Amino acid sequence: MQKKPFVVVLSVLVVLILLTGTCSAGFIAGWTFRTPGAAPIARLPFLQTNPQIAEETPAGDLAGTPQDLQELFKPFWQAWNLVNELYVDQPVDQVALMRGAIKGMVEALGDQHSSYMDPKMFEETQAHLEGQEYEGIGAWVDITQDYLTIISPMPGSPAEEAGLRPGDQVIAIDGEDMTGKDGEYARQHVLGPKGTTVILTILRQGVDEPFDVTVKRAAIVVPTVAGEMLDDNIAYIRLYTFGDDTAANLRKTIDDLMKQKPVGMILDLRNNGGGYLVTAIDVASQFIKDGVIMIEEYGDGRRDVYEARRGGRATDIPLVVLVNEGSASASEIVAGAIQDRGRGYLVGVTTYGKGSVQNYVELDNGQGAVRVTVARWLTPNGRQIHEVGLQPDFVVEITEEDLVAGRDPQLDQAIAVLLKKLTPPPTAIPTPTPVETTPTP
């Protein structure tokens, strides 16, 4: 099956991507974005022309600038010309100016989830969801905070082996202070080929003083799905991301586990930062037989409803979902649908709270891509979880002592719930408000 040319994706951030080298990982990636038959995307003039400095050329009167934007873009072209004409170090890198202009334009939206990706970053982010191998430390990160922040280390990665944890803030890299530095700048400084090392100075909640962590970069293949049978005949599935092959791998994993006739199933979405929206719907549909999975709400008030698809492999088996502060976006879509629909219980701690939807559009001439927030999403009962997150039915934290001892009380609680050793408390979920919606196939 061919990948759709236009893809809607969710993620904690473009760069919830991971600190990689030649091919970086990401929560969102793998696109060619142009809807067949759609009207051409309006382009800014600096994407169509590479103006040469000439005093006789009036600002805003350059070929390629749309007529209705001539007046608006006079100051832009004036500034472009001044930089090219007056800047002390000549010649000025025209491509760098163009990319900087796009970056500044998107940043002017004031939305941390809208951004410009240069060609290198665009290529790197495709590795994660397309299952490619890349080189780096193996951690998903958030570049929108004051410091580069670890969302989660990948299982078996150098980052995990070095002891990095969700929430760790990278305040210095190889001794260079990252205070006031752009998150992408910091991310790039963590990148590097396998076999090399990087020293990260970490600020961790609950630890009084910053400390250094030395991480040796390696070649990493990003996992998608893993499954096994636990004691007491309980099936366990760990979902690491929502990528190209996730849904197919999940179906196969469920089929293999269901042959062993488990009495219950645990879906572990901890530290899963999201991925493709379409994959989130596919994943939720494996556990929910029919009805609403999520609602997409646009700026003009229009709403699209996404419903479960037929053929789910585990729609009746008792279910518990593990979540934590690293469960974001697509993970929250799945967990929220399961909770709202009464399909199962959530165990863990409050999720990340990423309730917006981004479109990625690849730019012409191999100049990267632009990500723009286009909608908010709601749970089936109309809950808006952005910057709030999902509250588990059973709140269970993992302490420092648990980590040192290798204990997992969240998993223990999930098993107890499935074995009916505990009576779940009622979950306060608001009654849905009737709305005008447009079903989405």
C-alpha positions in Angstrom: 0.0 0.0 0.0 1.4 3.4 -0.9 1.8 6.1 1.7 -0.7 8.8 1.3 0.9 11.9 -0.2 -0.5 14.2 2.5 -0.2 13.1 6.1 -1.5 14.6 9.3 0.8 13.9 12.2 0.8 14.5 15.9 3.7 14.6 18.2 5.1 16.2 21.2 7.2 18.2 18.8 9.0 17.8 15.6 11.8 17.2 17.6 10.6 15.1 20.1 13.1 13.5 17.8 16.0 12.1 19.1 19.4 13.1 19.3 21.0 11.4 16.4 23.8 11.6 14.0 23.5 10.8 10.3 19.8 9.9 10.5 18.0 11.4 13.4 14.9 9.9 14.9 11.6 11.7 15.4 8.1 11.4 16.7 6.9 12.5 13.3 8.3 11.9 10.0 8.2 10.2 6.6 6.2 12.4 4.4 5.6 13.7 0.9 3.0 16.4 1.4 0.9 17.5 -1.5 -2.7 16.7 -1.7 -3.6 15.3 -5.2 -5.8 17.8 -7.0 -5.5 20.4 -4.4 -4.8 24.0 -5.2 -1.1 25.0 -5.2 0.2 26.2 -1.9 0.8 29.9 -1.9 4.5 30.6 -1.8 6.3 33.5 -0.3 8.4 35.4 -2.9 11.7 34.4 -1.4 10.9 30.8 -2.3 10.6 31.7 -5.9 13.4 34.0 -6.7 17.0 34.7 -5.6 17.2 38.5 -6.1 20.4 40.1 -7.0 21.3 43.4 -5.4 20.9 46.3 -7.8 20.1 49.9 -6.8 17.9 50.3 -9.8 15.5 47.5 -8.6 12.8 48.9 -6.3 12.0 46.9 -3.2 8.9 44.7 -3.8 9.2 44.9 -7.6 11.0 41.6 -8.1 9.8 38.9 -10.4 8.1 36.1 -8.5 6.4 38.3 -5.9 2.6 37.8 -6.3 0.9 41.0 -7.3 -1.3 41.2 -4.3 1.8 40.9 -2.0 3.9 43.6 -3.7 3.1 46.3 -1.2 3.3 44.0 1.8 6.7 42.6 0.9 8.4 45.9 0.1 10.0 46.1 3.6 11.1 42.4 3.3 12.9 42.9 0.0 14.3 46.2 1.2 15.8 44.4 4.2 17.0 41.5 2.0 18.7 44.0 -0.3 20.3 46.0 2.5 21.8 42.8 4.0 23.2 41.7 0.7 24.5 45.1 -0.1 25.9 46.4 3.2 26.8 43.3 5.3 30.6 43.3 6.0 31.3 39.7 5.0 30.5 39.1 1.4 29.1 37.3 -0.4 26.1 36.6 1.8 24.8 33.0 1.8 21.5 33.4 0.0 20.2 30.0 1.0 20.9 30.7 4.6 19.0 34.0 4.4 16.0 32.3 2.7 15.9 29.5 5.4 16.2 32.1 8.1 13.3 34.0 6.7 11.1 31.0 6.7 12.1 30.1 10.2 11.4 33.6 11.5 8.0 33.7 9.7 6.8 30.5 11.4 8.2 31.5 14.8 6.2 34.7 14.5 3.0 32.6 14.9 4.0 32.2 18.6 3.1 28.5 18.5 5.7 26.2 19.9 4.5 23.3 17.8 4.7 25.2 14.4 8.2 25.3 13.0 10.5 25.1 10.0 12.8 22.1 9.4 15.8 22.6 7.2 16.7 19.8 4.8 19.0 18.0 7.2 16.6 18.0 10.0 13.8 17.0 7.7 15.8 14.0 6.5 16.8 13.0 10.0 13.2 13.0 11.4 12.1 10.6 8.7 14.3 7.9 10.1 12.3 7.3 13.3 8.8 6.5 12.0 10.1 4.8 8.9 12.1 2.3 11.0 15.5 3.4 9.7 18.7 3.0 11.6 20.5 6.1 12.8 23.4 7.1 14.9 23.1 9.0 18.2 22.4 8.5 21.9 18.8 7.2 21.4 16.5 9.6 23.2 13.4 11.6 22.3 13.6 15.2 23.3 11.6 18.4 23.5 13.3 21.5 22.1 10.7 24.0 23.2 11.6 24.2 26.8 14.2 26.6 28.4 16.7 23.7 28.0 16.8 20.7 25.7 14.6 18.2 27.7 14.6 14.4 27.6 11.1 13.1 26.9 12.3 9.5 27.2 15.4 7.4 26.4 14.9 4.6 23.8 14.9 1.1 25.3 18.4 -0.4 25.2 19.9 2.8 23.9 23.1 4.6 25.1 20.9 7.2 26.7 19.1 4.6 28.8 22.3 2.8 29.7 23.8 6.2 30.8 20.8 6.7 33.2 19.1 9.6 31.4 15.4 9.9 32.5 12.3 11.7 31.3 12.3 15.3 32.4 16.1 15.6 32.5 17.2 19.0 31.3 20.5 19.4 29.4 22.0 22.6 30.7 25.4 22.2 29.1 26.9 20.1 26.3 30.6 19.2 26.4 31.1 22.1 28.8 29.2 24.7 26.7 26.4 26.4 28.6 23.1 26.1 26.9 21.4 28.9 28.8 19.5 31.1 26.3 20.5 28.8 23.4 17.9 27.6 20.9 16.7 24.0 21.5 17.6 23.0 18.0 21.1 24.4 18.5 21.4 22.2 21.5 20.1 19.2 19.7 22.6 19.6 16.9 25.4 19.7 19.4 24.3 16.3 20.8 24.4 14.8 17.4 27.4 12.8 16.3 28.7 9.6 14.7 28.7 6.2 16.5 31.6 5.5 18.8 32.1 9.2 19.8 31.1 10.5 23.2 29.2 13.5 24.4 29.2 15.0 27.9 25.7 16.2 29.0 25.3 18.3 32.1 22.0 17.4 33.6 19.6 19.2 35.8 17.2 16.7 37.4 14.2 17.4 39.6 14.8 16.3 43.1 18.6 16.4 42.7 20.2 19.5 44.3 23.1 20.0 42.0 23.6 19.5 38.2 25.8 16.5 37.3 27.6 15.3 34.2 26.6 12.2 32.2 28.9 10.8 29.5 27.1 9.1 26.7 28.7 7.1 23.9 26.8 7.4 20.7 25.9 4.3 18.7 23.9 3.0 15.7 20.3 2.6 16.8 17.3 0.9 15.3 14.1 2.5 16.7 11.7 -0.1 18.1 8.0 0.0 17.4 6.2 -2.9 19.1 7.1 -5.6 21.5 4.9 -8.3 23.2 5.2 -11.1 25.7 3.2 -13.2 28.1 3.5 -12.3 31.7 2.8 -14.5 34.8 -0.8 -15.2 35.6 -1.5 -15.6 31.8 -1.6 -11.8 31.1 -0.5 -10.5 27.7 1.8 -7.5 27.7 2.3 -5.1 24.7 4.8 -2.2 24.6 4.2 0.4 22.0 7.2 2.7 21.4 5.9 5.0 18.7 3.2 5.5 16.1 5.0 5.0 12.8 4.6 3.5 9.4 4.7 -0.1 10.4 3.3 0.2 13.9 -0.3 -0.9 13.1 0.8 -3.9 11.1 3.3 -5.0 13.8 0.7 -4.5 16.5 -1.9 -6.7 14.7 0.7 -9.5 14.4 1.8 -9.1 18.0 -1.8 -9.3 19.2 -2.6 -12.3 17.0 0.5 -14.2 18.4 -0.5 -13.4 22.0 -4.2 -14.1 21.6 -3.4 -17.7 20.5 -2.2 -18.2 24.1 -5.6 -17.3 25.4 -4.7 -14.6 27.9 -7.1 -13.6 30.6 -6.3 -9.9 30.2 -4.0 -7.5 28.3 -1.8 -4.6 29.2 -1.0 -1.9 26.6 2.1 0.0 27.7 2.2 3.6 26.3 4.7 5.0 28.8 7.2 7.4 27.2 5.6 7.1 23.8 5.6 10.6 22.4 3.2 9.9 19.5 3.4 9.9 15.7 1.0 9.6 12.8 -2.7 10.4 13.5 -3.8 7.7 11.1 -1.7 5.2 13.1 -3.3 6.3 16.3 -6.8 5.6 14.9 -5.6 2.2 13.7 -4.1 1.3 17.1 -7.2 2.4 19.0 -9.3 0.4 16.6 -7.5 -2.8 17.7 -9.1 -2.4 21.1 -12.3 -0.5 20.4 -15.0 -2.2 18.3 -16.9 0.8 17.0 -17.8 4.4 17.7 -15.8 7.6 18.2 -12.1 7.5 18.7 -11.3 11.3 18.6 -12.7 14.6 17.5 -10.6 17.2 15.5 -11.6 20.8 16.0 -10.5 23.5 13.6 -10.1 27.3 14.1 -13.4 28.0 12.3 -15.3 25.7 14.7 -15.6 22.9 12.2 -15.2 19.4 13.7 -14.3 16.1 12.1 -15.0 12.8 13.9 -12.7 9.8 13.6 -14.4 6.5 14.4 -13.1 3.0 15.1 -12.3 0.8 12.0 -13.5 -2.7 11.7 -11.5 -5.8 12.4 -9.9 -5.0 15.8 -8.0 -7.9 17.2 -8.6 -7.3 20.9 -11.9 -5.5 21.4 -13.3 -7.7 24.2 -10.4 -8.8 26.3 -10.0 -7.0 29.7 -7.6 -4.1 29.1 -5.4 -1.8 31.2 -3.3 1.0 29.7 0.0 2.2 31.3 0.7 5.9 30.9 3.1 8.5 32.3 4.3 12.0 31.7 6.1 10.9 28.5 2.9 9.6 27.0 1.9 12.3 24.5 -0.2 13.1 21.4 -1.1 9.9 19.6 -0.6 8.0 22.8 -3.1 10.3 24.5 -5.6 9.8 21.6 -5.5 6.0 22.2 -5.6 6.3 26.0 -8.3 8.9 26.0 -10.5 6.9 23.7 -10.1 3.8 25.8 -10.9 5.7 29.0 -13.8 7.7 27.6 -15.4 4.7 26.0 -15.1 2.6 29.2 -13.0 0.1 27.3 -10.3 -0.2 30.0 -8.5 1.6 32.8 -5.5 3.9 32.8 -2.7 3.2 35.3 0.3 5.5 36.0 0.6 9.3 36.2 -0.9 12.2 34.3 0.1 12.3 30.6 2.0 15.0 28.8 -0.9 17.0 27.5 -0.3 17.4 23.7 -3.7 18.1 22.2 -2.9 19.8 18.9 -2.6 18.5 15.3 0.2 19.6 12.9 0.5 19.3 9.1 3.9 19.0 7.6 4.4 20.3 4.1 7.6 19.6 2.2 8.9 22.7 0.5 10.1 22.9 -3.1 13.7 22.4 -4.3 14.6 20.2 -1.4 14.5 23.1 1.1 13.0 21.2 4.1 9.5 21.4 5.4 7.1 23.6 7.4 5.0 22.2 10.2 1.9 24.2 11.1 -0.7 23.6 13.9 -4.0 23.2 12.1 -6.4 21.9 14.8 -7.0 20.8 18.3 -8.2 17.3 19.1 -10.7 16.2 21.7 -11.4 12.8 23.3 -14.7 11.1 22.4 -16.4 12.8 25.3 -15.2 16.2 24.1 -12.4 16.6 26.6 -9.6 19.1 25.7 -6.4 17.7 27.1 -3.9 20.2 25.8 -1.5 21.2 28.5 -3.7 19.3 31.0 -3.1 15.6 30.1 -5.1 12.6 31.0 -5.6 11.6 34.7 -5.2 7.9 35.2 -8.0 5.9 36.9 -5.2 4.5 39.2 -2.5 7.0 40.0 0.8 5.2 40.7 4.2 6.9 40.8 7.6 5.3 40.4 10.0 6.5 43.1 13.7 6.9 43.0 13.9 3.8 45.3 11.8 1.9 42.8 14.2 2.8 40.0 17.3 1.8 41.9 15.6 -1.5 42.9 14.4 -2.3 39.4 10.7 -2.3 40.6 7.8 -1.3 38.4 4.8 -0.6 40.7 2.8 0.8 37.8 3.0 -2.6 36.0 2.2 -4.4 39.3 -0.9 -2.3 39.7 -2.0 -3.0 36.1 -1.7 -6.7 36.7 -3.7 -6.4 40.0 -6.5 -4.6 38.2 -6.7 -7.3 35.5 -6.8 -10.0 38.2 -9.6 -8.1 39.9 -7.7 -7.6 43.1 -8.7 -4.0 43.2 -12.0 -2.2 42.6 -11.4 0.8 40.2 -12.6 4.2 41.5 -15.1 6.0 39.4 -13.5 8.3 36.8 -15.0 11.7 36.5 -15.6 12.1 32.8 -17.8 14.9 31.6 -20.9 14.1 29.6 -20.3 14.9 25.9 -22.0 18.0 24.5 -23.9 17.5 21.2 -22.1 19.2 18.3 -22.3 19.4 14.6 -19.6 17.1 13.2 -18.5 15.7 9.9 -17.6 12.0 10.1 -14.2 11.2 8.7 -13.7 7.8 7.1 
